[in-house]
């Protein structure tokens, strides 16, 4: 992929599993943000489960896309660029553009579908959720099959892998779960089961598949509750909790608990993410609420009001 200043080459780790029968080609990508590690473990478990004799089509598994960020335990590349804002890339641009171009040419361009695996960032944790353009029948089909707690209808952001892949006719589903810099068993388990369910839905895998624990809820809107003052955060809700508009979900105060500023939900919904670290500054995003989760069809009616909070 590229050479370090020490003259050492960094390579992109890839495993290709070709099935005995014909079928679609699916890519699995992890660690586009180098500190988001759950995808690495999800891909390891999925590839160790698959057997080419029971596989139709092919799986191209890339557990560590941002090898520079992974080695440095950083979300970004050495020049502080975000790889997931650098697609489709260029063969002669900066490092991020070159890496994006290589990934598009060697991986995405060979595929029909993709599942891009992410976690929360900046000391945030996420409830297992999938994101995509649910107006696309193929994305909707995959999202429903994945069986995550929440399905978010979200637009693509300029420079993202999803945007570049969509422009090439590749249907990409994005998975979010857990937090950066560690393995979260609940998010890894949900990711492994979800990937295998998508493969079963696409006719690629006829092995054992665990049923989802509950029906997925869909939404097209979410809001972040932000800190009105700096201080120490004390949350009163967790991932998956249902909240009502105006409900107190925590407080920010000084070390003695005095001068507390109550944090209230701005809408009814489900907590799909929250900050993990207790020290916050004024304006920090604290609690992410998916508004009024419902069915996909009802969520799509609200799609014209999708907020930028969902852009990944």
Secondary structure, 3 states (H helix, E strand, C coil): CEECCCCCEECCCCEEEECCEEEEEEEEEECCCCCCCHHHHHHHHHHHHCCHHHEEEEEEEECCCCHHHHHHCCCCCCCCCCHHHCCCCCCCCCHHHHHHHHHHHHCHHHCCEEEEEECCCCCEEEEEEEEECCCCHHHHHHHHHHCCCEEEECCCCCCCHHHHHHHCCCEEEEEEEEECCCCCHHHHHHHHHHHHHHHHHCCCECCCCCCCCCCCEEECCEEEEECCCCEEEEECCCCCCEECCCCEEEEEECCCCCCCEEEECCCCEEEEEEECCCEECCCCEEEEEEECCECHHHHHHCHHHCCHHHCC
